[in-house]
Amino acid sequence: MKIDLTETTASKINKALVQGRRAVGTPAIGMVLTLVIVTDEENAYDALKAANEASREHPSRTLVVIKRVSRSPRDRAKARLDAEVRVGTDAGTGETVVLRLYGEAIDHAQSVVLPLLLPDAPVVVWWAVNAPLNPAKDPLGALAQRRVTDAYASEEPIRELSARADTYTPGDTDLSWTRITPWRSMLAAALDQSPCTVTSAVVEGEEFNPSCELLAMWLASRLDVPVQRTVSAGPGLTAVRLESSGSGTIVLDRPDGSLATLSMRGQPDRAVALKRRETSELLAEELRRLDPDDIYAAALKYGVERIGEPDGQPAAPAAADRQAAPVAGTSADAGTSPAKAAAKKAPAKKAAAK
């Protein structure tokens, strides 16, 4: 069931929700949390589809906040709120309210969302695109116990990770981190099967993929070893190699984005299912836990600029590098880690982002 409301208020939206529940025969509220999705009109369909699929595991009230750009000065000075209320089969297993904000209402989205939150239920805010540099300080982020971003959706993912590390607050997380959960589980299990001392590691994946950097930082922070980041054609993460003293090399190789091969000395190669997951699966995983992720915090704060250095410390740029840094992707940049390439491209912009 869908109910369209034009130039409405939060009070009228709540009344429409009650009316919709009664119409479909479910007057009781059986939802466990409120999921606030901040997106634009272009990405709203995909974000809402992912949320509806995730609601099968986590029944929730989903509030989609879309900030519409007004063309004329008169429209920009006038506050307006349109809403679309969905209940029943049109909203998965929960309730959905699509909020379109115009004019001055754009700067006060938290005032629109606050009356629509489920009472005594946790709040999760997910920025599908255009996440703020400091999610915890954002007016909508301040309402939530859990704040979900996606560095992969930004224009400069590696620089986005550096900004996230500078502004990290307990409760922050990123879907780029969620994407590597199967990799972390498989690597930890491999080390449990073959106890050894890891001396170095190599993470291979496509360029400008923040999941590769996060996995490299996780390995470096947990194993306290130098980790090299290399570039491949993808898709996504393609391989991880752990060099150990006395036990050879542990290799987890996934060249096709679906099936991986785990190779260890003294054991036959094993096929491992490591399929690239949909956004709905990633979101459902994040909604399973609402407490701070300390492991993510430790990996993020390790520092993307330290990846690729033998001693784990950022190297001082040479004079020639300071005078004329090569552009990432050129022949002069071959063999350089994506983190250092991104840092060379525009150091002034990085400073401004901080």
C-alpha positions as CSV (number, residue, x, y, z in Angstrom):
1,M,0.0,0.0,0.0
2,K,1.3,3.5,-0.9
3,I,0.1,6.8,0.4
4,D,1.4,10.0,-1.3
5,L,1.5,13.2,0.8
6,T,2.3,16.6,-0.8
7,E,3.5,19.6,1.3
8,T,3.0,17.6,4.4
9,T,4.3,17.5,8.0
10,A,5.7,14.8,10.3
11,S,2.4,14.6,12.2
12,K,0.5,13.8,9.0
13,I,3.1,11.2,8.0
14,N,2.6,9.4,11.4
15,K,-1.1,9.4,10.9
16,A,-0.6,7.9,7.4
17,L,1.5,5.1,8.9
18,V,-1.2,4.2,11.4
19,Q,-3.8,4.3,8.6
20,G,-1.7,2.1,6.4
21,R,-1.1,-0.5,9.1
22,R,-4.8,-0.7,9.8
23,A,-5.6,-1.0,6.1
24,V,-3.2,-4.0,5.7
25,G,-4.3,-5.6,8.9
26,T,-1.2,-5.2,11.0
27,P,-1.9,-2.5,13.6
28,A,1.0,-3.6,15.9
29,I,4.6,-2.4,15.3
30,G,6.9,-5.3,15.0
31,M,10.1,-3.5,14.0
32,V,13.5,-3.7,15.7
33,L,15.2,-0.5,14.6
34,T,14.9,2.7,12.5
35,L,17.1,2.8,9.4
36,V,17.7,6.3,8.0
37,I,19.0,6.3,4.4
38,V,20.5,9.6,3.1
39,T,20.8,9.6,-0.6
40,D,20.0,11.5,-3.8
41,E,17.3,10.9,-6.4
42,E,19.6,9.0,-8.7
43,N,20.6,6.4,-6.1
44,A,17.4,6.2,-4.1
45,Y,16.0,3.2,-6.0
46,D,19.0,1.0,-5.5
47,A,19.4,2.0,-1.8
48,L,15.7,1.4,-1.0
49,K,15.9,-2.0,-2.8
50,A,18.9,-3.0,-0.7
51,A,17.1,-1.9,2.5
52,N,13.9,-3.8,1.7
53,E,15.9,-7.0,1.1
54,A,17.8,-6.4,4.4
55,S,14.5,-5.9,6.2
56,R,13.8,-9.7,5.8
57,E,16.4,-10.2,8.4
58,H,15.9,-7.0,10.3
59,P,12.3,-5.7,10.2
60,S,12.7,-1.9,10.5
61,R,11.1,1.4,9.8
62,T,13.1,2.8,6.8
63,L,13.2,6.6,6.4
64,V,14.7,7.7,3.0
65,V,15.9,11.3,3.1
66,I,16.3,12.8,-0.4
67,K,17.4,16.4,-0.6
68,R,16.0,17.9,-3.7
69,V,17.8,20.9,-5.3
70,S,15.5,23.9,-6.0
71,R,16.1,25.9,-9.1
72,S,14.8,29.4,-8.4
73,P,15.7,31.6,-5.4
74,R,12.1,31.7,-4.4
75,D,11.9,27.9,-4.2
76,R,15.1,27.7,-2.3
77,A,13.8,30.1,0.4
78,K,10.5,28.1,0.8
79,A,10.5,25.0,2.9
80,R,8.5,22.0,1.6
81,L,8.2,18.4,2.5
82,D,6.7,15.6,0.3
83,A,6.4,12.1,1.5
84,E,5.5,8.6,0.2
85,V,4.4,6.2,2.8
86,R,4.7,2.4,2.0
87,V,3.4,-0.4,4.2
88,G,2.7,-4.1,3.5
89,T,4.3,-5.8,0.6
90,D,5.5,-2.5,-0.8
91,A,7.8,-2.0,2.2
92,G,9.4,-5.4,2.7
93,T,8.8,-6.7,6.2
94,G,8.7,-3.2,7.8
95,E,7.6,0.3,6.9
96,T,9.1,2.8,4.5
97,V,8.7,6.5,4.3
98,V,10.4,8.4,1.4
99,L,11.0,12.0,2.4
100,R,11.7,14.6,-0.3
101,L,13.0,17.9,1.2
102,Y,13.0,21.2,-0.6
103,G,14.3,24.7,0.1
104,E,15.2,25.5,3.7
105,A,13.9,22.1,4.9
106,I,17.1,20.6,3.5
107,D,19.2,22.2,6.2
108,H,16.9,20.8,8.9
109,A,16.5,17.2,7.9
110,Q,17.0,16.1,11.5
111,S,13.8,18.0,12.6
112,V,11.8,16.1,10.0
113,V,13.3,12.7,10.9
114,L,13.2,12.9,14.7
115,P,9.4,12.7,15.1
116,L,9.3,9.6,12.8
117,L,11.8,7.5,14.8
118,L,10.5,4.4,16.5
119,P,10.4,4.9,20.2
120,D,12.9,3.0,22.3
121,A,14.6,1.5,19.3
122,P,18.1,1.9,18.0
123,V,18.8,4.2,15.0
124,V,21.1,3.5,12.1
125,V,22.0,6.1,9.5
126,W,23.4,5.0,6.2
127,W,24.8,7.4,3.7
128,A,24.5,5.6,0.3
129,V,26.4,8.5,-1.4
130,N,27.9,11.8,-0.4
131,A,28.7,10.9,3.2
132,P,29.9,13.8,5.5
133,L,33.5,14.0,6.5
134,N,32.5,13.6,10.1
135,P,29.4,11.4,10.3
136,A,29.1,11.7,14.1
137,K,28.9,15.5,13.9
138,D,26.3,15.5,11.2
139,P,22.8,16.5,12.5
140,L,21.4,13.2,11.3
141,G,24.4,11.2,12.4
142,A,24.0,12.6,15.9
143,L,20.6,10.8,16.2
144,A,22.1,7.4,15.5
145,Q,23.9,4.7,17.5
146,R,25.4,3.3,14.3
147,R,26.6,5.3,11.3
148,V,27.3,3.5,8.0
149,T,29.2,5.1,5.1
150,D,30.7,3.7,1.9
151,A,34.1,5.0,0.8
152,Y,33.8,3.1,-2.4
153,A,31.0,5.4,-3.5
154,S,33.2,8.5,-3.1
155,E,35.3,10.1,-5.9
156,E,38.6,9.6,-4.0
157,P,38.2,6.5,-1.9
158,I,41.7,6.3,-0.5
159,R,41.6,9.9,0.6
160,E,38.2,9.2,2.1
161,L,39.8,6.6,4.4
162,S,42.3,9.1,5.7
163,A,39.4,11.5,6.5
164,R,37.5,8.7,8.2
165,A,40.5,7.9,10.4
166,D,40.9,11.6,11.5
167,T,37.2,11.9,12.5
168,Y,36.4,8.3,13.7
169,T,33.9,8.1,16.5
170,P,32.7,4.8,18.1
171,G,29.7,3.6,16.1
172,D,31.2,4.6,12.7
173,T,31.6,1.8,10.1
174,D,32.0,1.5,6.4
175,L,30.7,-1.0,3.8
176,S,34.2,-1.2,2.4
177,W,35.1,-2.9,5.7
178,T,32.1,-5.2,5.6
179,R,33.1,-6.4,2.1
180,I,36.3,-8.0,3.5
181,T,34.6,-10.0,6.3
182,P,34.9,-13.3,4.4
183,W,38.5,-12.6,3.6
184,R,39.4,-11.8,7.2
185,S,37.6,-15.0,8.4
186,M,39.3,-17.2,5.9
187,L,42.8,-15.8,6.6
188,A,42.3,-16.1,10.3
189,A,41.2,-19.7,9.9
190,A,44.2,-20.5,7.7
191,L,46.6,-19.2,10.3
192,D,44.8,-21.3,13.0
193,Q,45.2,-24.4,10.8
194,S,48.9,-23.7,10.3
195,P,50.4,-21.9,13.3
196,C,53.4,-19.9,12.0
197,T,55.2,-16.6,12.3
198,V,54.1,-14.3,9.5
199,T,57.0,-12.0,8.4
200,S,55.3,-10.0,5.6
201,A,52.2,-9.8,3.5
202,V,51.0,-8.7,0.1
203,V,47.4,-7.6,-0.7
204,E,46.5,-7.5,-4.4
205,G,43.4,-5.8,-5.9
206,E,42.1,-3.3,-8.3
207,E,43.2,0.3,-8.0
208,F,41.3,2.8,-5.8
209,N,39.4,0.0,-4.0
210,P,39.3,1.0,-0.3
211,S,38.6,-2.6,0.7
212,C,42.1,-3.5,-0.4
213,E,43.6,-0.8,1.8
214,L,41.5,-1.7,4.8
215,L,42.5,-5.4,4.5
216,A,46.1,-4.4,4.3
217,M,45.8,-2.1,7.3
218,W,44.0,-4.9,9.2
219,L,46.8,-7.3,8.5
220,A,49.5,-4.8,9.4
221,S,47.8,-3.8,12.7
222,R,47.0,-7.3,13.8
223,L,50.2,-9.1,12.7
224,D,52.6,-6.2,13.2
225,V,54.4,-6.9,9.9
226,P,55.0,-4.9,6.7
227,V,52.2,-5.2,4.2
228,Q,52.7,-4.4,0.5
229,R,49.7,-3.2,-1.6
230,T,49.8,-4.1,-5.3
231,V,47.4,-3.4,-8.2
232,S,45.6,-5.9,-10.3
233,A,42.9,-5.8,-12.9
234,G,40.3,-6.9,-10.4
235,P,37.5,-7.4,-9.8
236,G,37.8,-6.2,-6.3
237,L,40.3,-8.0,-4.1
238,T,42.1,-10.7,-6.1
239,A,44.8,-12.2,-3.8
240,V,46.5,-12.2,-0.4
241,R,49.9,-13.7,0.2
242,L,51.3,-14.3,3.7
243,E,55.0,-15.0,3.9
244,S,56.0,-17.0,7.0
245,S,59.3,-18.3,8.5
246,G,59.5,-22.0,8.1
247,S,56.0,-22.6,6.8
248,G,56.2,-21.2,3.3
249,T,53.6,-18.9,1.7
250,I,49.9,-18.9,2.5
251,V,48.0,-17.8,-0.6
252,L,44.3,-16.9,-1.0
253,D,43.7,-16.2,-4.7
254,R,40.4,-15.1,-6.2
255,P,41.0,-14.1,-9.8
256,D,37.3,-14.1,-11.0
257,G,35.5,-12.5,-8.1
258,S,33.6,-15.6,-7.2
259,L,35.7,-18.7,-6.4
260,A,39.0,-18.5,-4.5
261,T,41.8,-21.0,-4.0
262,L,43.6,-21.4,-0.6
263,S,47.1,-22.8,-1.0
264,M,49.3,-23.8,2.0
265,R,52.5,-25.9,2.3
266,G,51.9,-29.5,3.0
267,Q,48.1,-29.4,2.2
268,P,46.2,-29.7,-1.0
269,D,44.8,-26.6,-2.6
270,R,41.2,-26.0,-1.6
271,A,38.4,-24.2,-3.4
272,V,36.7,-21.5,-1.3
273,A,33.5,-19.6,-2.1
274,L,34.3,-15.9,-1.9
275,K,31.6,-14.4,-4.0
276,R,31.3,-10.6,-4.1
277,R,28.2,-9.8,-2.1
278,E,25.3,-7.5,-2.9
279,T,24.7,-4.3,-1.0
280,S,21.7,-5.8,0.8
281,E,23.9,-8.5,2.3
282,L,26.4,-6.0,3.5
283,L,23.8,-3.9,5.0
284,A,22.2,-6.8,6.8
285,E,25.5,-7.8,8.3
286,E,26.1,-4.3,9.6
287,L,22.6,-4.3,11.2
288,R,23.4,-7.4,13.2
289,R,25.6,-5.5,15.6
290,L,25.0,-2.1,16.9
291,D,28.0,-1.8,19.3
292,P,31.3,-0.1,18.3
293,D,33.6,-2.1,16.0
294,D,37.0,-1.9,17.7
295,I,38.8,-4.0,15.1
296,Y,37.6,-1.6,12.4
297,A,38.8,1.3,14.4
298,A,42.3,-0.2,15.0
299,A,42.7,-1.0,11.3
300,L,41.4,2.4,10.2
301,K,43.7,4.3,12.6
302,Y,46.7,2.4,11.5
303,G,47.0,4.8,8.6
304,V,46.6,4.2,4.9
305,E,49.9,6.1,4.2
306,R,51.9,3.5,6.2
307,I,50.9,0.6,3.8
308,G,53.8,-0.5,1.6
309,E,56.7,0.8,3.8
310,P,59.2,-1.9,5.0
311,D,59.1,-0.7,8.6
312,G,55.5,0.3,8.6
313,Q,56.3,4.0,8.9
314,P,55.5,6.7,6.3
315,A,58.5,7.5,4.2
316,A,59.7,11.1,3.8
317,P,59.2,12.2,0.1
318,A,62.4,12.8,-1.9
319,A,63.2,16.2,-3.2
320,A,62.5,15.1,-6.8
321,D,59.1,13.8,-5.7
322,R,58.2,17.1,-4.0
323,Q,59.1,19.0,-7.2
324,A,57.3,16.8,-9.7
325,A,55.1,14.0,-8.4
326,P,54.0,11.6,-11.2
327,V,50.4,11.1,-11.9
328,A,48.9,7.8,-10.8
329,G,48.5,5.4,-13.6
330,T,51.5,6.6,-15.7
331,S,54.6,4.5,-16.3
332,A,56.5,6.6,-13.7
333,D,54.0,5.4,-11.1
334,A,54.4,1.7,-11.9
335,G,54.9,-0.4,-8.7
336,T,53.7,2.5,-6.5
337,S,50.9,1.6,-4.0
338,P,47.5,3.3,-4.7
339,A,47.7,5.0,-1.3
340,K,50.9,6.8,-2.1
341,A,49.7,7.5,-5.7
342,A,46.6,9.2,-4.4
343,A,48.6,11.1,-1.8
344,K,50.9,12.4,-4.6
345,K,48.0,13.5,-6.9
346,A,46.8,16.4,-4.7
347,P,48.4,16.9,-1.3
348,A,46.8,20.3,-1.0
349,K,43.3,18.8,-1.3
350,K,44.1,16.2,1.3
351,A,45.1,18.9,3.8
352,A,41.9,20.8,3.0
353,A,39.8,17.7,3.6
354,K,41.3,17.3,7.0
